[in-house]
């Protein structure tokens, strides 16, 4: 899920497709049911790569996972 959130954060900001190069996830708390919410942000953006981080929360707002990733921008030129 974090991979999707980070990829969509990058795509909505850069208007460019991307693919995951590396993704590190820290699982902090278990979750077995209910709704999840997430947020992502870009840490660094270059011409070819982007670094981003994201967090997942349960219904009570408790963080259940945090991740960072590096993504390659797929440019048409």
MDTraj code that builds the backbone (N, CA, C; nanometers):
import mdtraj as md
import numpy as np

residues = "UNK UNK UNK UNK UNK UNK UNK UNK UNK UNK UNK UNK UNK UNK UNK UNK UNK UNK UNK UNK UNK UNK UNK UNK UNK UNK UNK UNK UNK UNK UNK UNK UNK UNK UNK UNK UNK UNK UNK UNK UNK UNK UNK UNK UNK UNK UNK UNK UNK UNK UNK UNK UNK UNK UNK UNK UNK UNK UNK UNK UNK UNK UNK UNK UNK UNK UNK UNK UNK UNK UNK UNK UNK UNK UNK UNK UNK".split()
xyz = np.array([
    [0.0823, -0.1190, 0.0000],
    [0.0000, 0.0000, 0.0000],
    [0.0870, 0.1258, 0.0000],
    [0.1951, 0.1238, 0.0745],
    [0.2833, 0.2412, 0.0750],
    [0.3444, 0.2660, -0.0622],
    [0.3759, 0.1596, -0.1342],
    [0.4302, 0.1749, -0.2687],
    [0.3304, 0.2504, -0.3570],
    [0.2041, 0.2143, -0.3491],
    [0.1002, 0.2814, -0.4265],
    [0.0850, 0.4274, -0.3844],
    [0.0801, 0.4531, -0.2556],
    [0.0638, 0.5904, -0.2050],
    [0.1796, 0.6788, -0.2493],
    [0.3014, 0.6288, -0.2364],
    [0.4173, 0.7091, -0.2761],
    [0.4198, 0.7313, -0.4267],
    [0.3901, 0.6273, -0.5030],
    [0.3863, 0.6420, -0.6484],
    [0.2823, 0.7429, -0.6942],
    [0.1649, 0.7405, -0.6323],
    [0.0596, 0.8358, -0.6703],
    [0.0937, 0.9777, -0.6241],
    [0.1595, 0.9912, -0.5116],
    [0.2042, 1.1230, -0.4661],
    [0.3024, 1.1828, -0.5663],
    [0.3957, 1.1009, -0.6111],
    [0.4951, 1.1476, -0.7085],
    [0.4281, 1.1812, -0.8408],
    [0.3408, 1.0932, -0.8870],
    [0.2756, 1.1173, -1.0166],
    [0.1880, 1.2419, -1.0130],
    [0.1163, 1.2640, -0.9048],
    [0.0292, 1.3821, -0.8983],
    [0.1098, 1.5117, -0.8896],
    [0.2299, 1.5041, -0.8366],
    [0.3141, 1.6226, -0.8239],
    [0.3944, 1.6498, -0.9500],
    [0.4524, 1.5440, -1.0077],
    [0.5411, 1.5625, -1.1227],
    [0.4700, 1.5492, -1.2570],
    [0.3477, 1.4920, -1.2563],
    [0.2720, 1.4650, -1.3802],
    [0.3497, 1.3696, -1.4713],
    [0.4337, 1.2850, -1.4108],
    [0.5178, 1.1907, -1.4840],
    [0.5020, 1.0520, -1.4212],
    [0.4940, 0.9495, -1.5058],
    [0.4884, 0.8133, -1.4536],
    [0.6197, 0.7805, -1.3832],
    [0.6130, 0.6832, -1.2905],
    [0.7341, 0.6448, -1.2183],
    [0.7302, 0.4963, -1.1869],
    [0.8463, 0.4439, -1.1520],
    [0.8571, 0.3048, -1.1091],
    [0.9461, 0.2979, -0.9851],
    [0.9205, 0.2017, -0.9009],
    [0.9933, 0.1885, -0.7751],
    [1.1332, 0.1326, -0.7981],
    [1.2322, 0.1999, -0.7434],
    [1.3696, 0.1491, -0.7433],
    [1.3963, 0.0769, -0.6117],
    [1.3549, 0.1389, -0.5023],
    [1.3799, 0.0842, -0.3692],
    [1.2667, 0.1278, -0.2773],
    [1.2247, 0.0375, -0.1873],
    [1.1209, 0.0715, -0.0901],
    [1.1540, 0.0039, 0.0420],
    [1.1629, 0.0828, 0.1483],
    [1.1879, 0.0317, 0.2835],
    [1.0654, 0.0619, 0.3687],
    [1.0133, -0.0403, 0.4367],
    [0.8935, -0.0239, 0.5183],
    [0.9219, -0.0699, 0.6602],
    [0.8823, 0.0118, 0.7559],
    [0.8869, -0.0240, 0.8980],
    [0.7435, -0.0462, 0.9436],
    [0.7140, -0.1689, 0.9866],
    [0.5813, -0.2027, 1.0369],
    [0.5808, -0.1765, 1.1875],
    [0.4930, -0.0879, 1.2303],
    [0.4958, -0.0415, 1.3686],
    [0.3882, -0.1028, 1.4565],
    [0.2705, -0.1293, 1.3997],
    [0.1588, -0.1851, 1.4748],
    [0.0774, -0.2753, 1.3833],
    [0.0162, -0.3809, 1.4401],
    [-0.0655, -0.4692, 1.3572],
    [-0.2014, -0.4073, 1.3262],
    [-0.2603, -0.4523, 1.2169],
    [-0.3968, -0.4138, 1.1822],
    [-0.4607, -0.5325, 1.1109],
    [-0.5839, -0.5661, 1.1482],
    [-0.6496, -0.6811, 1.0863],
    [-0.7815, -0.6441, 1.0190],
    [-0.8344, -0.5271, 1.0500],
    [-0.9599, -0.4847, 0.9886],
    [-0.9763, -0.3344, 1.0023],
    [-1.0760, -0.2821, 0.9335],
    [-1.1037, -0.1393, 0.9419],
    [-1.0464, -0.0618, 0.8252],
    [-1.0708, 0.0663, 0.8283],
    [-1.0241, 0.1566, 0.7229],
    [-0.8853, 0.2083, 0.7552],
    [-0.8071, 0.2276, 0.6505],
    [-0.6738, 0.2837, 0.6649],
    [-0.6685, 0.4178, 0.5931],
    [-0.5846, 0.5056, 0.6424],
    [-0.5573, 0.6313, 0.5728],
    [-0.4070, 0.6430, 0.5559],
    [-0.3673, 0.7219, 0.4589],
    [-0.2246, 0.7335, 0.4293],
    [-0.1922, 0.8752, 0.3867],
    [-0.0672, 0.9101, 0.4025],
    [-0.0188, 1.0370, 0.3485],
    [0.1234, 1.0159, 0.2976],
    [0.1558, 1.0885, 0.1943],
    [0.2886, 1.0782, 0.1366],
    [0.3442, 1.2156, 0.1081],
    [0.4752, 1.2254, 0.1051],
    [0.5381, 1.3524, 0.0697],
    [0.6704, 1.3259, -0.0005],
    [0.7051, 1.4185, -0.0875],
    [0.8305, 1.4094, -0.1611],
    [0.9409, 1.4710, -0.0775],
    [1.0500, 1.3982, -0.0623],
    [1.1646, 1.4471, 0.0141],
    [1.2656, 1.5175, -0.0757],
    [1.2859, 1.4628, -0.1969],
    [1.3838, 1.5189, -0.2902],
    [1.3413, 1.4804, -0.4302],
    [1.3474, 1.5761, -0.5237],
    [1.3107, 1.5496, -0.6615],
    [1.4216, 1.5938, -0.7538],
    [1.4729, 1.5007, -0.8303],
    [1.5710, 1.5307, -0.9331],
    [1.5073, 1.5140, -1.0701],
    [1.5879, 1.5185, -1.1739],
    [1.5352, 1.5028, -1.3090],
    [1.4943, 1.3584, -1.3362],
    [1.5706, 1.2613, -1.2831],
    [1.5428, 1.1197, -1.3100],
    [1.4888, 1.0419, -1.1906],
    [1.5169, 1.0862, -1.0684],
    [1.4722, 1.0113, -0.9508],
    [1.4043, 1.1026, -0.8495],
    [1.3215, 1.0392, -0.7675],
    [1.2498, 1.1093, -0.6609],
    [1.2581, 1.0239, -0.5346],
    [1.2836, 1.0870, -0.4210],
    [1.2792, 1.0203, -0.2906],
    [1.1530, 1.0674, -0.2197],
    [1.0808, 0.9732, -0.1597],
    [0.9550, 1.0079, -0.0934],
    [0.9383, 0.9250, 0.0332],
    [0.8499, 0.9719, 0.1209],
    [0.8172, 0.8957, 0.2412],
    [0.6672, 0.8979, 0.2626],
    [0.6171, 0.7936, 0.3277],
    [0.4737, 0.7850, 0.3523],
    [0.4448, 0.7184, 0.4852],
    [0.3226, 0.7396, 0.5309],
    [0.2785, 0.6831, 0.6583],
    [0.1378, 0.6276, 0.6418],
    [0.1102, 0.5149, 0.7084],
    [-0.0226, 0.4539, 0.7106],
    [-0.0782, 0.4617, 0.8518],
    [-0.2078, 0.4916, 0.8612],
    [-0.2742, 0.5063, 0.9911],
    [-0.4001, 0.4212, 0.9955],
    [-0.4349, 0.3715, 1.1156],
    [-0.5609, 0.3001, 1.1313],
    [-0.6730, 0.4001, 1.1583],
    [-0.7925, 0.3496, 1.1845],
    [-0.9095, 0.4362, 1.2052],
    [-0.8946, 0.5303, 1.3244],
    [-0.8179, 0.4883, 1.4237],
    [-0.7984, 0.5701, 1.5432],
    [-0.6858, 0.6721, 1.5271],
    [-0.6203, 0.6724, 1.4127],
    [-0.5112, 0.7661, 1.3883],
    [-0.3755, 0.7164, 1.4353],
    [-0.3684, 0.5900, 1.4755],
    [-0.2421, 0.5312, 1.5202],
    [-0.1609, 0.4893, 1.3976],
    [-0.0322, 0.5271, 1.3945],
    [0.0530, 0.4920, 1.2816],
    [0.0811, 0.3425, 1.2838],
    [0.0564, 0.2765, 1.1695],
    [0.0803, 0.1328, 1.1627],
    [0.2019, 0.0978, 1.0770],
    [0.2417, 0.1889, 0.9879],
    [0.3610, 0.1639, 0.9061],
    [0.4158, 0.2957, 0.8534],
    [0.5456, 0.2960, 0.8316],
    [0.6126, 0.4133, 0.7749],
    [0.7153, 0.3620, 0.6748],
    [0.7255, 0.4290, 0.5612],
    [0.8183, 0.3828, 0.4602],
    [0.8830, 0.4961, 0.3830],
    [0.9975, 0.4654, 0.3252],
    [1.0664, 0.5589, 0.2373],
    [1.1021, 0.4838, 0.1098],
    [1.1058, 0.5576, 0.0008],
    [1.1358, 0.4935, -0.1260],
    [1.2059, 0.5855, -0.2233],
    [1.2707, 0.5220, -0.3205],
    [1.3323, 0.5924, -0.4312],
    [1.2626, 0.5453, -0.5584],
    [1.2256, 0.6396, -0.6422],
    [1.1480, 0.6102, -0.7617],
    [1.2138, 0.6723, -0.8838],
    [1.2092, 0.6006, -0.9960],
    [1.2626, 0.6519, -1.1212],
    [1.1487, 0.7137, -1.2005],
    [1.1684, 0.8371, -1.2462],
    [1.0707, 0.9020, -1.3317],
    [1.0844, 0.8472, -1.4730],
    [0.9741, 0.8111, -1.5338],
    [0.9739, 0.7572, -1.6699],
    [0.9422, 0.8710, -1.7648],
    [1.0460, 0.9271, -1.8202],
    [1.0321, 1.0420, -1.9099],
    [1.0259, 0.9942, -2.0541],
    [0.9497, 1.0632, -2.1335],
    [0.9320, 1.0262, -2.2741],
    [1.0448, 1.0766, -2.3627],
    [1.1301, 1.1680, -2.3126],
    [1.2366, 1.2241, -2.3963],
    [1.3649, 1.1484, -2.3860],
])
top = md.Topology()
chain = top.add_chain()
for i, resn in enumerate(residues, 1):
    res = top.add_residue(resn, chain, resSeq=i)
    for name in ("N", "CA", "C"):
        top.add_atom(name, md.element.get_by_symbol(name[0]), res)
traj = md.Trajectory(xyz[None], top)
